[in-house]
Amino acid sequence: MGCAASKGAATASPAYEVSSSSYNVSGSPSAVALSAELVLAPGLASIWSRPVRLEALELGGDEDGESGECAGKVAATGPGARGNSSSGTRLGNLYRCIEGEQVAAGWPAWLSAVAAEAVQGWVPLKAENFEKLGKIGQGTYSSVFQARNLETGRLVALKKVRFDSVEPESVRFMAREIQILRRLQRHPNVVGLEGLITSRSSCNIYLVFEYVDHDLAGLTSAPDVTFSEPQIKCYMRQLLLGLEHCHARGVMHRDIKCANLLVSNDGELKVADFGLANLFSPAAQPLTSRVVTLWYRPPELLLGATAYEPSVDLWSAGCVFAEMYARRPILQGRTEVEQIHKIFKLCGSPPDDYWRGASMSHAAVFRPQHPYESRLRDTFRSMPDTTFHLLSTLLSVEPAARGTASSALVSEYFRTQPYACEPSSLPKYAPNKEMDAKFREDSRRRNNSRSHGGGEAAKRLSKAHKSLQDTSAANQRHGHVHAEESLPRADGAARKDGGEASMFVDLQPAPVISKRHDTDAQPCARQMSRSYQEAPRFAEHLPLSGPVQLTASTGFAWAKKPRPDAAKTTATTKRSCSKGSRTNNNGSDPARTTTTATSYEVEKQEMIKQWAQVAEAFSTSEAYNNRFITEPVDVKQLKSGKKHKAKGERVEFSGPLLSQSWHVDELLQKHEQQIRRAGRRSWFHKGDHTILPLLMHTGGNFLKLPWLILIANAFFLTGSKREQH
Ligand SMILES: Nc1ncnc2c1ncn2[C@@H]1O[C@H](COP(=O)(O)OP(=O)(O)OP(=O)(O)O)[C@@H](O)[C@H]1O
């Protein structure tokens, strides 16, 4: 057994081969085999060999860390005690020892205690090696920042995931994203995870990703970005390649949407955000149906399916495909009820036998009284046949009809002209993200409400605007200009966006934005693209940095010569290692130590193999998952700085509605009524804030009261009108 560092510096080789053939709809590769490969893959070590050396030195690893303190501990409680102790105790001890090893390496105890497998073989990166530049993304579960690695100069994205470090389920849920990302490294169409920043004393963790300039949500909604057919084909091809890779590795993404598809300046599309991803296998335990952002959620999940396959991602891919033509999400339901209704109206309702065989909890509730015909062709009426064929396949209400990512990749669509362009030939855009899109949407609303005289709403939005501008300014300081600085172009004429692509679509017209901004925007946009070209592109020409990747057989290199601050290791470490340390210091028989350390290694490998059965571990996270309903992020709420809400808390009415056995039409009617009522309530509420202080201000002067009542009425009437609007 040698030092982790020395092993880490093995010859470079790709971590994974992309295998497209191993996935088919009915079967999936063995999760166990895949996971074992994940944890043990020696190739990974080589990719990040440089930091391995650095970190291992700092942590006091030595070349022959064979007789580490924990090895002694195993000698005492592991194999040596084999005859007397139950295998459960032995495993427990072993687990604690690995845990101790990880804590000594710098991982916090709360993480090692419940999700040691997620960080096995890695060493945390240090916060002080990164300079935070500005916020670039805000998700429901996380905030994403742009940062610079001070050692390499490379830009990275730091994702700070929200979780509760004292709640094991919450930690496991967060760790699942890490584990799945590690399983999927390294593929050109999957975002690269470069490491994790945390420390023993920290309750936080940052996922360090390669920095990618754009996401598809930002690009599709940018007024000055147009997509040509070859370009859409190029993005679709890359999305399907990324999905093919995930599915071949046994992973369903379960949150495919434009905001989670990053696009690099070299035109590479990368699937990101594996926070809701999970493994699939035929014998899997029931899965939660409360995944996938509502607008991209397939019908079977809306109907409550708990046994489903990667075809859920293909539905979402279909939504993304259509969105690239339509330039906005095509199915924008506000609740699950409305979402399924919109799906049936666009894609048609499924045939009778679908409902007969369905084992979906809400199927009876959602089954429409009258079948709906598909309107997909009318909606995308001028779309070429081959394009439409792929779109309608992906947007099949029946999951089995969607095919697979591999079958989509060999469809006629990709074999007919115009062919997909090369990623490198794609235009270079100004940085453009979902956040920019939200900003544009906010300013559009702000302008709308200004023109409607809505004072309060406008004030709230301008607060949000200001916070975004602060971030934007920070980005600009670092040579990056936010697209949000280009005000929306957007009257009908100016927005000839989409060019040939958008004319296929017959959806509702895009909201019109005041012409005043159009004139403002032009010089601003020009300036933006100029400064962007001038801005340095840090990501290129710089060496790859990476997390500290250690081989599975790390031994006790860290434990033997702990860093000075390692003296303060947690109780767990002390518990695990103190005995062993005594054994060694007392000069125990080296031969015996070597034997026991070897058996420790054998047992540890066994343990790691067990970890490989992540599917089982993930099923608990699945229950945790169930607490969330994924809905489009309420950006106002997030910006208001309130404690984050679980996805979907906005959907006030879907819960109670689902529990009653009404048919969909009645449900929709009821639902509409509730929304109207809520709207009215909120107006009364606003009235309270505005009118009551006024009333109090009269100081009981009842002569003024009739006037106030008149004002209140006028106010309420304006509110009702706006609500109708
Ligand atoms: N590697 C990256 N490089 C650049 N930007 C990124 C990167 N990763 C994420 N982002 C930005 O941050 C946003 C949010 O990230 P992500 O989707 O991973 O978080 P999340 O909390 O899971 O979001 P959501 O709740 O919307 O699914 C993305 O839409 C993207 O704009």
The ligand as an ORCA input file, in Angstrom:
! r2SCAN-3c Opt
* xyz 0 1
  N     -20.918     25.263    -14.262
  C     -21.622     26.363    -14.401
  N     -21.128     27.406    -15.085
  C     -21.842     28.533    -15.223
  N     -23.075     28.709    -14.741
  C     -23.630     27.717    -14.056
  C     -22.941     26.492    -13.830
  N     -23.748     25.672    -13.127
  C     -24.881     26.354    -12.905
  N     -24.824     27.583    -13.457
  C     -25.889     28.604    -13.454
  O     -26.601     28.540    -12.230
  C     -27.981     28.245    -12.469
  C     -28.514     27.388    -11.351
  O     -27.720     26.213    -11.236
  P     -28.342     24.793    -10.949
  O     -29.420     24.540    -11.957
  O     -27.265     23.793    -10.877
  O     -28.986     25.061     -9.508
  P     -30.350     24.518     -8.888
  O     -30.485     25.089     -7.523
  O     -30.404     23.055     -8.959
  O     -31.404     25.180     -9.872
  P     -32.928     24.785    -10.120
  O     -33.615     24.787     -8.814
  O     -33.406     25.904    -11.026
  O     -32.947     23.464    -10.804
  C     -28.020     27.604    -13.850
  O     -29.242     27.835    -14.511
  C     -26.859     28.287    -14.558
  O     -27.274     29.498    -15.141
*
